[in-house]
Amino acid sequence: MPIEVQDLRVSVDSKEILKGVSLRVERGEAVVLMGPNGSGKTTLAYALMGHPSYRVVGGRIVMDNTDITQAPTYERALMGLTLAFQNPVEVPGVKLDYLLNVINAKKVKGFDLTYVDPKFISWVRQEATKLGVSADLLGRDINVNFSGGERKRSEVLQVMALRPKYVIFDEPDSGLDVDGIRIIGGAIASITSEGVGALIITHHAEITKFINPTRAYVLMGGRVVASGGPELVEEVLSRGYEHLQVRGEQ
């Protein structure tokens, strides 16, 4: 069962940003949403997650056959939807390893937040090593004095610990060097191989070389102007967005 966006229109401060967007993400697939800056990509991400400042004025969001258009953010999260932010914020006073353990304890042991599962801790350390998250970062306050790349890797590690059904990655490749893009892309590919549906939002699409997308959409001016398979990604990488704008207006 997918998460579907059906003719979605979204306003921010009385200005319509999304003007009838439709797309879908199936479980276990990577779907890429591309577009230039200011096209409405982050607006879509926040609207999907239920941010109160992003008001749905038309259309629907349906997740596993349930209409979640008006559902609060916490209900969407409990249903298995999560968002990895483009710019993860600092959380002073909360250690990264503590947060990860709380996530796991709530899933495995109800609300016994003092429970520490040694197998989970071993898993965290293993996955952190793959992502390039050092043991030092695990013991520090979340994102406090982290570099941009460290924040991205920490965010992906948190997503993996949540074990969601669907995840929205908002610009996971922004601010990363080539090695960082490869590592994050490989982690997203691993997540989808385990049955998670991923919507990867990007404006330059280099990360798609590592995630093997099944479908792609191009968003411009608040509208989907093109959709297709992996060949659409290659078209954008080779020719840019301008010719797609012409296609969308025809």
GUNU-444699 format. One record per residue (C-alpha): x, y, z. Coordinates in steps of 0.02 Angstrom, whole numbers, plus 50000, padded with zeros to 5 digits. Each point is the difference from the previous one (the first is absolute). Layout:
XYZ/...
//
This chain:
500005000050000/500675017349956/499975017550067/499125010649870/499875018649968/498425003649901/499825017049915/500735008650153/499905018850019/500915008350145/500065018150058/501255008850112/499515017050070/498525000649878/501154997149850/499694984049902/501654990749980/499444982949940/498745000749859/499344982549976/501414987650033/499744981249980/501274986350033/500184983650092/501324990050094/499834981250020/500774990150143/501774994649958/500325012449860/501025015849982/499085014249913/500935015849954/499215017350000/501105012449908/499835018349965/500925016750009/500055010650156/498325007850041/498974987149905/499034994250155/500954984250046/500225004050185/498215006350008/499444982749943/501104991650131/499305010650141/498214998049939/500214981149994/500605000350179/498575011350058/500925016150042/498625012150058/500715014749901/499754990649837/498125000149972/499224987449883/498675009249898/499614986149878/500354981849962/500444985550116/501444990750080/499624981450017/501134987950093/499654981349994/498205003649946/499735012250145/499685018449966/501265009650108/499725017149920/499385007650164/500924988550121/501215008350123/501854996949982/500134987950146/498664988749925/500934999349835/501594995750093/499144986250099/499344992949836/501784998549936/500395016149906/501575009950040/500975014849929/501895002349991/500275018849999/501105009549879/500735009850146/499864989650160/499885011250153/501064999550158/499214991550152/501045005550151/499894988850152/499504984149907/501384987949955/499904991249832/500274982750075/498655003450131/498755005149866/500364984449899/499784989150154/498345008450044/499384996749823/500434981650017/499374998150178/498295006749953/499894987449859/500684984850092/499535002850181/498485011249999/500395015550101/501424993050105/501235013349942/501364994050118/500174983649906/501614998049900/500044986249871/501814994649972/499574993249828/499285016949951/501535009250065/501094988449897/498925003549848/500135018950027/501894999450010/500104989349844/498855011249897/500835015750068/501694993649941/499284997049825/499315017749997/501595007750067/499205005250165/501374998850130/499804993450177/500355017750058/498495006749906/498884986550075/500395006550173/499725018449960/498465011250002/499024997849838/500755010649860/500865012050122/501625005249916/499754986749866/500605004149825/498715000049860/500524982749945/499954993350178/498235006650021/499444991249840/500774983550055/499265001550175/498285003449923/500104984449892/500524989550150/498475006250095/498884995549852/500734982649997/499674997950186/498185005549979/499674986149873/498645009949910/498854994049861/500335015649897/501345013450013/500185016849915/501815005449975/500045018849972/501605004249905/501054986050081/501455004349884/500105018850031/501655005850072/500834983049980/501604995649909/500114985449879/500394987250136/498575006550108/498764998549856/500584982249967/499814994950183/498295008050023/499404993249833/500574982550048/499085001450166/498385005249912/500184985349880/500204988550150/498455007250083/498924997349845/500664982349979/499234996250170/498265005149939/499965018550045/499275012049872/501135015149974/499635016749919/501685008349964/499875018749968/501485007749910/500425013849878/501584993249919/499664981250006/501804993850018/499434988950143/498924990049880/501574991149938/500034990650165/498154996750038/499344992349837/498335009349994/498494991249927/499065015949955/500345018649988/498995016049998/500515017849957/499165014150095/500065017849933/498935014850048/498994989350119/499504987549865/500664983249941/500615003649824/500724982749964/499984982450070/500814983849947/501304987050040/501885001450029/500205006849824/499195016350059/501395002250128/501304997949862/499075012549892/500045013150138/501834996850037/500475002149817/498815013849944/499435009250156/498255005950045/499595013749874/499404988649859/498874990950125/499165016550043/499565001849816/499334982249997/498935003350153/499205015549922/499484991349840/
//
